[in-house]
């Protein structure tokens, strides 16, 4: 087997065909309870829900040692994730891309590509694995934890282990929370206009909710611009995953293996593109669109909690400070390039 191109190999080496629905209950129920606890804490104490999900999942990671939880954790960390990515397409339309305009759109593309390339190239300076750097760069460039989860479904745990991936999620979430607080203040200090500030915040903050919140904390107009810019980044998730999938399919295998591996798109990327295209041609009703967005948030939260629960804490603690270097590099590069682009608008 040449590579786990679409992350099909996860916690268990085999998935019995005789698995019954009862087998998914232990892991699924524990994940759902942990996710509800994370949502409650986030709502009552104004903390990022992703961070709460990660911390609670890590605290319950000992449960993954019980084989009865494996089927449910696999279901939540794989299937729930992929369905959630498909549903993200419900809030994407071609109109959003056209509203951004050609020049800001071109700048945004350059920023995203530069962040990913810079992070992957700089990984060797810190003696870090390029696949882990790809996760950090892609998550920073696109849409935070959601992009990290989507990329991980391509990279697979054969290239990046659960502990390292969980550490990346923690770093991305903390960086995004700090950026939401800091970037609007920096935009004001630099004397940026509402449009410039909105572009800076929307182009550089990782998480969707935090990018939009940071924009509206600056001004109403900045919030609207940040929303368009950020959703444009989300719309570019599928094309970026396609490029990553092609790169992974062509790297690290022999020429003979390359000829045998079909470079097909995963079904969840096709579903994302199909739903976004349908929403562009026939806009979904508001309640249906809002319901899909809520369901996508819930499924992605379940995937984050399950991924954290599957992490081995002793391996996580073995990671040194250098493990955060790709996240820091990606975050600083994203902010610097976004600021330069905003000043040119």
Secondary structure, DSSP 8 states (H G I E B T S, - for coil): ----TT----SSS---TT--GGGGHHHHHHHHHHHHHHHHHHHHHT--HHHHHHHHHHHTGGGGGSGGGHHHHHIIIIIHHHHHHHHHGGG--HHHHHHH-HHHHHHHHHHHHHHHHHHHHHGGGGT--HHHHHHHHHHHHTTTHHHHHHHHHHH-TTTS-HHHHHHHHHHHHHHHHHHHHHHHHHHHHTT--HHHHHHHHHHH-SSHHHHHHHHHHH-HHHHHHHHHHHHHHHHTHHHHHHHHHHHHHHSSS-HHHHHHS-----HHHHHHHHHHHHHHHS---HHHHHHHHHHHHHHHHHHHHHHHHHS-HHHHHT--GGGGHHHHHHHHHHHHHHHHHHHH-
